[in-house]
Amino acid sequence: MYHNPVMLNACIEGLQIKPEGIYADVTFGGGGHSRAILDKLTIGHLYAFDQDEDAAGNIIEDERFTFIPQNFSYFKNFIQLYQGGKIDGVLADLGVSSHQFDTPEKGFSTRFDGRLDMRMNQSNPVDAAQIVNSYDAEALTRILRIYGELQNAHAIAEEIVAARNAAPLETTGALREAVQSRLPKGKENKTLAQIFQALRIEVNQELEALTAFLTQCPDVLRPGGRLVVMSYHSLEDRLVKNFMKTGNAEGKEEKDFFGNLLTPYKLITRKPIVPSDEEIVSNSRARSAKLRIAERK
């Protein structure tokens, strides 16, 4: 399967789909969420975004469906271009699809030996090999610490620099070998996954794209419209939580004269929805998923 959608029912319920409504799925991937949205529409319309050219192979032949091969950081511009007005709901399932993880040559997974690529958009000029071989130790430390949330970021960065001085690190296997001595006993796979996550976020500028998308949502959603976002690590989840609660990335609360919180949203989920134990057993990727839902005031 291209991608097994996580918490599919909860996502669709969260959107509160109106049969005649206009919706956006900004992370189309294998189209699982999009098909479920289309099932609920009569005369409505769905706009789907994805920057990965492989996703275009899953396009749904349906006059109620429009595929936009773009990063969701350009969400507002393209909705205005295609739609003109505001929409009733938007769904984002963040992170990497199962298909991307399972394609060795994309270099996302620690399980395979593939090229150090990690680009979600193949036209992006910067790949993971470039970062690993050109960033100085300080820059590598910064991304490993912030995006990988690694305690020993500096030590790992030093190992990468030492290894590449002998020969450029071009594959996931070469990177794995370079950092092997710095992987804590019993936590090798977890630490490796954190290193890969950090590089992937840097390659794709994921947090910048997510911030741009979340900043645009209040302008695109009509009152009563739903924002449904599923994230897979704490950095993403914190951004989503802050934007839904306060309307900004920092989570800075602004209040009116009467002490009421000024925010574009009403929270539908005060705490994130997490997958059931059964779903985690059947789809291990669901383990770290957190789903948050807000409604445009």
N, C-alpha and C positions, 0 to 999 in steps of 0.2 A: 504494500500500500504506500502511495506517495506520502501521505501524512494522515495520522489518526487524530482527529480533532479532540482536544482535551476539554472536558466539562461542556460538551456540545449543548446539552439541554439547558444548563444553567445560563449559557451565553445567549441562547435564543430567547429564553424566558426573560432575561434581563433587558433585552431590546424592546420588549412589549410591542411586537410588530403589528402595525395596522395594515390590512390587506392592500390599501391604496397608497401606502407610505413610500417615501424615498429613503433608501439606506445606503450605507457604505461599509464594505469589508476592506479595510486598508492593508490586510495581510492575507491575500488570496491563497497563496500556496497551492495545495491540492484541491482547493475549492469546496472542502467539506462544510465549512460554515456557510459559504455562499449558497450552496444547494439547499441547505436547511432554511435559509432566509427566503429564497425564491419559492420554496414550498408553501410559505405563509402569505405570499403576495398574490393579488389578483391583477389589478391594473397598476400596481406600484412599480418601482424600478430600483435596481441595485447597481451601484458602481463599485467595482473591485480594483484594488491597487496591488501591484507587486513589482519590485525592481529586478527580481531574478528571472532571467529569460526562460529558464526551464518551466516556470509557472504558466507561461503562455500556452504550453502544451495541454493545459487542463481547462482552457477556456470553455465556458458553457454556451452552447448555441441556443440562445433564448432572446427574444426581442426585448425582454424586460431587464436584460443584463448588458452592462458596458464594462469592458476591461481596459484599465489605464496602466500601461507598463512604466510606472514611476514609483519612486520612493515616497512614502506617505508624508515626508516633510514638505511636499508641495501640494498637500491635500486641499487646502482652501482654494488655491488658484485653479486647480482642475475641476473641483466641484462647481466653482463659479463659471468656468468655461463651458462645462457640459450641462449643468443644471440651471445656473442663473440665480436660483433662490436658495433657501435654507432646506435642511433635510431633517428626517425624523429620528435617525439613529446612526451610530457609528460603532463598529466592532474592530478591535485590534487584538490579535493574538501574537504577542511579541516573541522575539528570539528566533531560533533556528528551527526549520521544519525537519521532520524525520528524514525526508528525502535528502536534504542538504547534509545532515549528519551521516547518512548511509551512503553517500557518494564519495569514495576515497579521494578522487582527484580534486575535490573542493577543499580538502584539508581542514575540515571543521572538527573531525573526531580524533580522539586519542587512540581509537581502536585500530586504525589502519595506518599504513605507511603511504602517505600521498604527498603531493606537492604542498608546500607551505603557502596556501592561497588565502582561504577564508573570506573571499569577497562575495557578498550577497548579490552584487551587481558587477558582472564581468567587465563592464566598461570603466570601472573604477581603476585609475592608474596605479594605486598603491595596494600591494598585497602584503600578507604577513611576512613573507621572506624579506621584503624590502625593509620592513620595520625591524625585524630581528637582526638584520645585517647592517643597518645604517644608524639606528638610534644609539646615542651614547648611553653609558651605564646609568646616568642620572635620569634620562628620559624613560629608559626601560623600567627602572625602579618605580618611577611615578605611575606608569600605567599598571604595573603588576600590583602595586599597593592599592591604588584607587579602584581599578576595574576588576582586579582579581582578588582583592581583599586579603592579600598574602602578608603574613607577618615577616617572613624572611625574603621579602621582595629584593632587597639590595644584594643579598648573597646569590640569588638566582640570576639577577641581572649580570653580576660579575662573572658567573659561570658561562653565560651566553656569550659575553664579550670575549672571554678567554678562548672558548671553543671556535668562534667564528674567525679569530685571528689565525687559527691553524688552517681552517677551510670554511668557505661560506656555508651557512646552514640553509639548505634548499628544501628539505623534506621534514615532515612531521616526525619521522623516525630520528633524524639527525638532531632535531630540537630536544626530543625525549632523552636521547643519549647525553646531550650536553648538560641537562639539568638533573640527571639521574641521582647524582650524589647529594643533591639538596632536597630530595623528596623524603619527608619524614616517614619513618617505618610505620607501616600499617595505614598510612594516609597517602600512599603513592598516587593512586588513581584520582583521589579527590584533589590533591595539589596540582596534578597535571591538568585536570579539568579546569581549575582556576586560572592556570597559566594560559591555556587555550582561550578561555573566556575573555581574559584581559586583552589578548592580541586581537581577537575577533571584534570586540567592542571598539578598539582603536582603529582597526582597518575600516570598519563600516560607519565610524562616527555615530554609533547607535544612540548614545544618550543625547547628543546634539539633535539628531533626527527626531527622537521621541519628544524632546522639549519643544521643538518647532511644531510638531503635530499637536501636542496638547495645548500649546499657546493659541493655535488656530481654531480649535474645536468650538469654543463659545460663539465665535462669529459664524460658524457653519450650522450649528444646531438650532432648530427653532424651539421656542418655549415648550417644555414637556418632552423634548427630544432626549434620547438616552445615549450615554457614553458608557460603553462596556469594554473594559481593558483587562487582558490576562497577561501577567508578567511571570518571569521564571527566576529572577534573582533580586536581591534586596535593593540594588541600585535603581532598577526599573520601578520596582514596587513603591519605593519612597517617592519618586517623582510623580507617579500616578496618584498616590495618596495625597501629596501636597497640592497638586493641581485641582483635584476633586474637592478638597477641603477648603482651600483658600484662593484658588485661581492663579497661583504662581508656583514656580519651581522650588523656591526656598521654604514654602509653607508659612510665609509671613502673614499674620492675621491683620487685616485692616477692618476697622469698625466704623459704623456710621455714628451720628450725633447721639443716638439712643443706645449705643453699645451693641448693636446687632452686627454680626459678622458679614462683611461685604464679600460675597463670593457668587460666581455665576451658577453654582450648582446646589441642588439639594442632594444629600447623600442617601442613596438607596441601601448601600451596604456600609455599616459603620466599621465592621471588621471584614476582611476579605473572605470570600467563599473559597474553600479548598476542596480538592477531589476526595471522593470516598476511598476507603481502603481497597474496595473491589476494583476501582478504576486504576489505582496505583499498581495493583498486581497485574492487571491486563495491559497497562500502558505505563512503563516505568518513567517515561518522559513527564508524566503528570505529577510526579512526586513533589516538585518544587513550585507548582503552579499556584498563583493567587489571583483571584478574580474580583475586580472592584467595579461597582456600577454607580453612576450618578445621573441625575436628571437636570436638564437645563431649566433654570428658573424663568 
